[in-house]
Amino acid sequence: MEYVAALDLGTSKMLAVAASKNNRQEILASEKVDLDNGIRRGLIYNPEKASVKLSALINEFNFKLKPKLKKIYVGIGGQSLHTKAYSVRKEVNGEIENETINALLNECLNYPVAPLELIEIVSPEYYLDGHLELNPEGVKCNTIEAKFQLVLGRSSVKSDLEQLIKKTGIEIAEFFVSPIATAEAVLTNKEKDLGCALIEFGAGVTYLSIYKGGLLRYLVTIPLGGNAITKDICDLNITEQEAEELKIKEGNVLVENEEDELNQIIEARVDEIIANILEQMKASGYEPTLGAGLIITGGGSLLKNLDALLEQKTGKPVRTVEENPTQSCAFGLLKLGKENCAKEEIIIQQSQSGVLFDDTSIDKEKIKAEKFKREEEEKRRKKEKEEEKRKKKEGKDGTSLIQRGLTKFAGILFEDDNTDQK
């Protein structure tokens, strides 16, 4: 069995999911744990607590999988995540070669972004003598200009995640940018082409991703999410757990009663988050061109009437992701992953009983030793059988049939001789 596995590290939860490599809709296993402040806004806040939580998650997740887990795809996010447009221009005066395209990409890789880190380079566009060309290799021109979106983030975010996951003994198959993975799961090609704003309301942060012409054009992280609403509700003199439950069961972003103190608190904080979203949409320069409107997902998108409020504020249609909105990122990671994440399944045929020995979690050296032991035992038994057959053939006294025949014949002769003598 081959499968793809993904790990989504949020603020409120860690989620691991595995799906069949041949059918990503076939979910084989999933496991979720609450983070309890081990990670905040996509960044590791308490390494020890986060490590304990992740180890427990992987152990439970691995228990459900066969073969066991070898590696996993990981989403990378955080409040510092954003894009920066960057372009590179070169004189060519001839045919575009693969080396030219690689040189443009390498220039991007060397672009100074300190104190941030270059996480990924996405959405390449090539303009040859000012004209857009999707496949520039082999085309003749005088100049080529490459336009990219550089995804930037806090310099330690990737290395911190690497250290955290390394402690579990599981390899990292690849990092993917979390909001890009979410888009892969919930956006249609038509929405990306017409232009849309994808808003993922998480517990710690809200991601805004803008697509147009099929490409990511803008990505920014707003450092406010569902947890901010929950903490505000705590002002009603209730615990954080009670506030979270009240938000989910009774929350409404459109206040219908002036005496409704709960929803006045919710509306005030949601208005602040939406105000930030609108400012960023304007800053992107794509706000007037979003023909497909807004798509909302994430746990916060479940707040009652959030879609209606966004429609009022933006004047654009809003679509809410209805199927597992809290797991959109994890499902997107599964779609992006290409490699088999399962350990190699090792099978040994037992020679005598015919029973199959199959356990990928056992050390390979132990398996080799077991196999050698079985082979030696088989040789010993074979030798014993051959020896037993030989003895039966030769008789109990160890003499051959010919020798026994000659002995018997000699006995008869001696008997004849004795008779004559009598």
C-alpha positions as CSV (number, residue, x, y, z in Angstrom):
1,M,0.0,0.0,0.0
2,E,1.4,3.4,-1.0
3,Y,0.0,6.6,0.5
4,V,0.7,10.3,1.0
5,A,0.8,11.8,4.5
6,A,0.5,15.5,5.5
7,L,1.0,17.5,8.7
8,D,-0.8,20.8,9.3
9,L,0.5,22.7,12.3
10,G,-1.9,25.4,13.4
11,T,-2.3,27.5,16.5
12,S,-5.1,25.5,18.1
13,K,-4.4,22.0,16.7
14,M,-2.0,19.7,14.9
15,L,-3.6,17.5,12.2
16,A,-2.0,14.6,10.4
17,V,-3.8,12.9,7.5
18,A,-2.9,10.1,5.1
19,A,-4.6,9.2,1.8
20,S,-4.1,6.6,-0.8
21,K,-1.4,7.7,-3.4
22,N,-3.7,6.5,-6.2
23,N,-6.8,8.1,-4.9
24,R,-6.4,11.2,-2.7
25,Q,-10.1,11.1,-1.8
26,E,-9.5,7.8,0.0
27,I,-8.5,8.9,3.5
28,L,-6.7,6.0,5.3
29,A,-6.0,7.6,8.6
30,S,-6.2,10.9,10.5
31,E,-5.2,12.1,13.9
32,K,-5.6,15.5,15.7
33,V,-4.3,16.9,19.0
34,D,-4.9,20.3,20.7
35,L,-1.7,22.3,20.9
36,D,-2.2,24.0,24.2
37,N,0.1,27.0,23.3
38,G,2.9,24.8,22.0
39,I,2.7,26.7,18.7
40,R,1.4,30.3,18.2
41,R,0.5,31.8,14.9
42,G,2.4,29.2,13.0
43,L,5.6,29.7,15.1
44,I,7.0,27.3,17.7
45,Y,6.3,29.1,21.0
46,N,7.1,26.3,23.5
47,P,9.5,23.7,21.9
48,E,9.2,21.2,24.7
49,K,5.4,21.2,24.8
50,A,5.2,21.2,21.0
51,S,7.5,18.2,20.9
52,V,5.5,16.2,23.4
53,K,2.3,17.0,21.5
54,L,3.8,16.1,18.1
55,S,5.3,12.8,19.3
56,A,2.0,11.8,20.8
57,L,0.3,12.7,17.5
58,I,2.7,10.7,15.3
59,N,2.6,7.7,17.6
60,E,-1.2,7.5,17.4
61,F,-1.2,8.3,13.7
62,N,1.4,5.6,13.0
63,F,-0.6,3.1,14.9
64,K,-3.4,3.4,12.3
65,L,-1.1,3.0,9.3
66,K,0.2,-0.1,7.5
67,P,2.9,0.1,6.3
68,K,4.3,2.5,8.9
69,L,5.1,6.1,8.2
70,K,8.5,7.0,6.8
71,K,8.1,10.7,5.8
72,I,5.4,13.4,5.8
73,Y,4.6,16.6,3.9
74,V,4.5,19.7,6.2
75,G,2.7,23.0,5.8
76,I,4.8,26.1,6.6
77,G,3.0,29.3,7.7
78,G,3.1,31.9,10.4
79,Q,2.3,35.6,11.0
80,S,5.4,36.7,9.1
81,L,4.4,35.0,5.8
82,H,3.8,37.3,2.8
83,T,4.8,37.7,-0.8
84,K,7.0,40.2,-2.6
85,A,6.8,40.8,-6.3
86,Y,10.3,40.6,-7.9
87,S,11.3,40.8,-11.6
88,V,14.6,40.1,-13.4
89,R,15.5,41.4,-16.9
90,K,18.2,40.1,-19.2
91,E,19.5,40.9,-22.7
92,V,19.3,37.8,-24.9
93,N,19.5,38.7,-28.6
94,G,18.8,35.2,-29.7
95,E,17.0,32.0,-28.7
96,I,16.0,31.5,-25.1
97,E,17.8,28.5,-23.6
98,N,17.1,26.5,-20.4
99,E,20.3,28.0,-19.0
100,T,18.9,31.5,-19.4
101,I,15.7,30.6,-17.4
102,N,17.8,28.9,-14.7
103,A,20.0,32.1,-14.5
104,L,16.9,34.2,-13.9
105,L,15.7,31.8,-11.1
106,N,19.2,31.8,-9.5
107,E,19.1,35.6,-9.4
108,C,15.9,35.4,-7.4
109,L,17.4,32.8,-5.0
110,N,20.2,35.2,-4.3
111,Y,17.9,38.2,-3.7
112,P,18.7,39.7,-0.2
113,V,15.7,39.2,2.0
114,A,17.4,39.4,5.5
115,P,16.2,39.3,8.3
116,L,13.5,37.2,6.6
117,E,14.0,34.0,4.7
118,L,13.0,33.1,1.1
119,I,10.5,30.2,1.6
120,E,9.4,29.6,-2.0
121,I,9.4,31.2,-5.5
122,V,6.0,31.0,-7.2
123,S,3.9,32.3,-10.1
124,P,6.6,32.8,-12.8
125,E,5.7,34.9,-15.8
126,Y,8.0,35.6,-18.8
127,Y,7.8,38.6,-21.0
128,L,9.8,38.4,-24.3
129,D,10.2,41.9,-25.8
130,G,7.3,43.0,-23.7
131,H,4.9,40.1,-24.7
132,L,3.8,37.4,-22.3
133,E,5.1,34.0,-23.3
134,L,4.1,31.0,-21.2
135,N,6.8,28.7,-22.6
136,P,9.8,30.9,-23.5
137,E,12.4,28.1,-24.1
138,G,13.4,28.0,-27.8
139,V,11.8,31.4,-28.6
140,K,13.9,34.2,-30.1
141,C,13.9,37.7,-28.6
142,N,16.1,40.6,-27.7
143,T,15.1,40.8,-24.0
144,I,13.4,38.6,-21.4
145,E,11.8,39.8,-18.2
146,A,10.8,37.2,-15.6
147,K,8.3,38.2,-12.9
148,F,8.0,36.1,-9.7
149,Q,6.3,36.1,-6.4
150,L,8.7,35.5,-3.6
151,V,7.1,34.0,-0.5
152,L,9.0,35.3,2.6
153,G,8.8,34.4,6.2
154,R,10.6,34.6,9.5
155,S,14.2,33.3,9.1
156,S,13.9,30.5,11.8
157,V,10.5,29.2,10.9
158,K,11.7,26.4,8.7
159,S,14.7,25.3,10.8
160,D,12.5,25.3,13.9
161,L,10.0,23.0,12.3
162,E,12.8,20.7,11.0
163,Q,14.2,20.3,14.5
164,L,10.8,19.6,15.9
165,I,9.9,16.9,13.4
166,K,13.3,15.4,13.5
167,K,12.7,14.4,17.1
168,T,9.9,12.1,16.1
169,G,12.1,10.0,13.8
170,I,10.0,10.9,10.8
171,E,11.5,12.4,7.7
172,I,10.2,15.6,6.0
173,A,9.1,14.8,2.5
174,E,8.8,18.5,1.6
175,F,7.6,21.8,2.9
176,F,4.7,23.5,1.2
177,V,3.4,27.0,1.9
178,S,0.2,26.5,4.0
179,P,-2.1,29.0,2.3
180,I,-1.0,27.8,-1.1
181,A,-1.9,24.3,-0.1
182,T,-5.3,25.5,1.1
183,A,-5.9,27.1,-2.3
184,E,-5.0,23.8,-4.0
185,A,-7.8,22.1,-2.0
186,V,-10.6,24.6,-2.2
187,L,-10.2,26.8,-5.3
188,T,-11.3,25.9,-8.8
189,N,-9.3,26.7,-11.8
190,K,-12.0,29.1,-13.0
191,E,-11.9,31.0,-9.7
192,K,-8.1,31.4,-10.0
193,D,-8.4,32.5,-13.6
194,L,-11.3,35.0,-13.1
195,G,-9.7,36.4,-9.9
196,C,-10.6,35.7,-6.3
197,A,-9.6,36.4,-2.7
198,L,-9.1,33.3,-0.6
199,I,-9.5,34.1,3.1
200,E,-8.6,31.4,5.6
201,F,-9.8,32.3,9.1
202,G,-7.5,30.4,11.5
203,A,-7.2,30.4,15.3
204,G,-4.1,32.5,15.4
205,V,-3.9,34.2,12.0
206,T,-6.0,35.0,9.0
207,Y,-4.4,34.4,5.5
208,L,-5.4,36.4,2.5
209,S,-4.4,35.0,-0.9
210,I,-5.3,36.7,-4.1
211,Y,-5.3,34.9,-7.5
212,K,-5.7,36.3,-11.0
213,G,-5.0,34.8,-14.4
214,G,-4.5,31.4,-12.7
215,L,-1.5,32.6,-10.6
216,L,-1.0,33.7,-7.0
217,R,-0.6,37.5,-7.1
218,Y,-0.6,38.5,-3.5
219,L,-0.3,36.8,-0.1
220,V,-0.4,38.4,3.3
221,T,-0.9,37.2,6.9
222,I,-3.1,39.2,9.3
223,P,-2.1,38.4,12.9
224,L,-5.6,38.1,14.2
225,G,-7.8,35.0,14.2
226,G,-10.5,33.1,16.1
227,N,-8.5,33.1,19.3
228,A,-8.7,36.9,19.6
229,I,-12.5,36.7,19.5
230,T,-12.5,34.0,22.2
231,K,-10.2,36.0,24.5
232,D,-12.5,39.1,24.0
233,I,-15.5,37.0,25.1
234,C,-13.6,36.0,28.3
235,D,-14.4,39.6,29.4
236,L,-17.8,38.3,30.2
237,N,-16.2,36.7,33.3
238,I,-16.0,33.2,31.9
239,T,-13.2,30.7,31.2
240,E,-11.5,30.5,27.8
241,Q,-13.1,27.1,27.2
242,E,-16.5,28.4,28.0
243,A,-15.9,31.4,25.7
244,E,-14.9,29.1,22.8
245,E,-18.0,27.0,23.3
246,L,-20.2,30.0,23.5
247,K,-18.7,31.5,20.3
248,I,-19.4,28.3,18.4
249,K,-22.9,27.7,19.7
250,E,-24.3,31.2,20.0
251,G,-22.0,33.4,18.0
252,N,-23.4,35.7,15.3
253,V,-21.4,38.4,13.5
254,L,-24.6,40.4,12.8
255,V,-26.0,41.8,16.0
256,E,-29.8,41.5,16.0
257,N,-30.4,42.7,19.5
258,E,-28.6,45.7,21.1
259,E,-28.7,43.9,24.5
260,D,-26.8,41.0,23.0
261,E,-23.4,41.6,24.7
262,L,-21.9,38.4,23.4
263,N,-22.4,39.2,19.7
264,Q,-21.5,42.8,20.1
265,I,-18.1,41.6,21.3
266,I,-17.8,39.2,18.4
267,E,-18.9,41.8,15.8
268,A,-16.4,44.3,17.0
269,R,-13.4,42.0,16.6
270,V,-14.7,40.6,13.3
271,D,-15.1,44.1,12.0
272,E,-11.4,44.7,12.9
273,I,-10.2,41.6,11.0
274,I,-12.4,42.5,8.0
275,A,-11.0,46.0,8.0
276,N,-7.5,44.6,7.7
277,I,-8.6,42.3,4.9
278,L,-10.1,45.1,2.9
279,E,-7.0,47.3,3.3
280,Q,-4.8,44.5,2.1
281,M,-7.1,43.7,-0.9
282,K,-6.8,47.4,-1.9
283,A,-3.0,47.3,-1.4
284,S,-2.7,44.3,-3.7
285,G,-4.0,46.3,-6.6
286,Y,-6.3,43.5,-7.7
287,E,-9.4,44.3,-5.6
288,P,-11.4,45.7,-8.6
289,T,-10.6,42.6,-10.8
290,L,-11.8,39.8,-8.5
291,G,-14.5,38.4,-10.8
292,A,-15.0,35.2,-8.7
293,G,-15.4,37.2,-5.5
294,L,-14.3,35.8,-2.1
295,I,-13.9,32.3,-0.9
296,I,-13.7,31.7,2.9
297,T,-12.5,28.7,4.8
298,G,-10.9,27.7,8.2
299,G,-12.5,27.3,11.6
300,G,-13.5,31.0,11.8
301,S,-15.5,30.8,8.6
302,L,-18.1,28.8,10.5
303,L,-19.2,31.9,12.5
304,K,-22.8,32.6,11.7
305,N,-23.5,35.2,9.0
306,L,-19.8,35.8,8.3
307,D,-20.4,35.4,4.6
308,A,-23.3,37.8,4.7
309,L,-21.2,40.4,6.5
310,L,-18.4,40.1,4.0
311,E,-20.8,40.6,1.1
312,Q,-22.1,43.8,2.8
313,K,-18.5,45.1,3.3
314,T,-17.1,44.2,-0.1
315,G,-20.0,44.2,-2.5
316,K,-18.7,40.9,-3.9
317,P,-20.1,37.4,-3.8
318,V,-18.8,35.1,-1.1
319,R,-18.5,31.3,-1.2
320,T,-18.0,29.4,2.1
321,V,-16.1,26.1,1.9
322,E,-18.7,23.7,3.4
323,E,-16.7,20.4,3.4
324,N,-14.3,20.1,6.3
325,P,-13.2,23.8,6.3
326,T,-10.9,23.2,9.3
327,Q,-8.9,20.7,7.3
328,S,-8.5,22.5,4.0
329,C,-4.8,23.0,4.4
330,A,-4.2,19.3,5.2
331,F,-6.2,18.2,2.2
332,G,-4.2,20.6,0.0
333,L,-0.9,19.2,1.3
334,L,-2.2,15.7,0.3
335,K,-2.9,16.9,-3.2
336,L,0.5,18.6,-3.6
337,G,2.5,15.6,-2.3
338,K,3.8,13.3,-5.0
339,E,6.0,10.7,-3.2
340,N,5.0,7.6,-1.3
341,C,5.3,8.3,2.4
342,A,5.1,4.7,3.6
343,K,8.1,2.6,4.7
344,E,9.2,-0.1,2.3
345,E,7.2,-3.3,3.0
346,I,9.5,-6.2,3.6
347,I,8.1,-9.8,3.2
348,I,10.0,-13.0,4.1
349,Q,8.6,-16.4,3.1
350,Q,8.9,-19.0,5.9
351,S,10.1,-22.2,4.2
352,Q,8.5,-24.9,6.4
353,S,5.1,-23.5,7.4
354,G,4.4,-21.2,4.5
355,V,3.5,-18.4,6.8
356,L,4.3,-14.9,5.6
357,F,6.3,-12.7,7.9
358,D,5.5,-9.1,7.3
359,D,6.5,-6.2,9.6
360,T,8.1,-3.0,8.4
361,S,8.7,-1.7,11.8
362,I,11.4,-4.3,12.6
363,D,15.0,-3.5,12.1
364,K,16.4,-4.8,8.8
365,E,19.5,-6.3,10.4
366,K,17.2,-8.4,12.7
367,I,15.3,-9.5,9.6
368,K,18.5,-10.6,7.9
369,A,19.6,-12.5,11.0
370,E,16.2,-14.2,11.2
371,K,16.4,-15.1,7.5
372,F,19.9,-16.6,7.9
373,K,18.7,-18.6,11.0
374,R,15.8,-20.0,9.0
375,E,18.1,-21.0,6.1
376,E,20.6,-22.7,8.4
377,E,17.7,-24.6,10.1
378,E,16.4,-25.7,6.7
379,K,19.9,-27.0,5.7
380,R,20.2,-28.9,8.9
381,R,16.8,-30.6,8.5
382,K,17.6,-31.4,4.9
383,K,20.9,-33.0,5.9
384,E,19.1,-35.0,8.7
385,K,16.5,-36.4,6.2
386,E,19.3,-37.4,3.8
387,E,21.1,-39.2,6.6
388,E,17.9,-40.9,7.7
389,K,17.2,-42.2,4.1
390,R,20.8,-43.5,3.8
391,K,20.5,-45.4,7.1
392,K,17.2,-47.0,6.0
393,K,18.8,-48.0,2.8
394,E,21.9,-49.4,4.5
395,G,20.1,-51.1,7.4
396,K,20.5,-50.8,11.1
397,D,24.0,-52.4,11.1
398,G,25.2,-49.8,8.7
399,T,26.1,-52.3,6.0
400,S,24.9,-51.9,2.4
401,L,22.4,-54.3,0.7
402,I,25.2,-55.8,-1.3
403,Q,27.3,-56.5,1.7
404,R,24.3,-58.0,3.5
405,G,23.6,-60.2,0.5
406,L,27.2,-61.5,0.3
407,T,27.2,-62.2,4.1
408,K,24.0,-64.2,3.7
409,F,25.4,-66.2,0.8
410,A,28.6,-66.9,2.7
411,G,26.5,-68.1,5.7
412,I,24.7,-70.6,3.3
413,L,28.1,-71.9,2.0
414,F,29.3,-72.5,5.5
415,E,26.1,-74.3,6.4
416,D,26.7,-76.6,3.4
417,D,30.2,-77.3,4.4
418,N,29.1,-78.2,7.9
419,T,26.4,-80.6,6.6
420,D,28.9,-82.4,4.5
421,Q,31.2,-82.8,7.4
422,K,28.4,-84.3,9.4
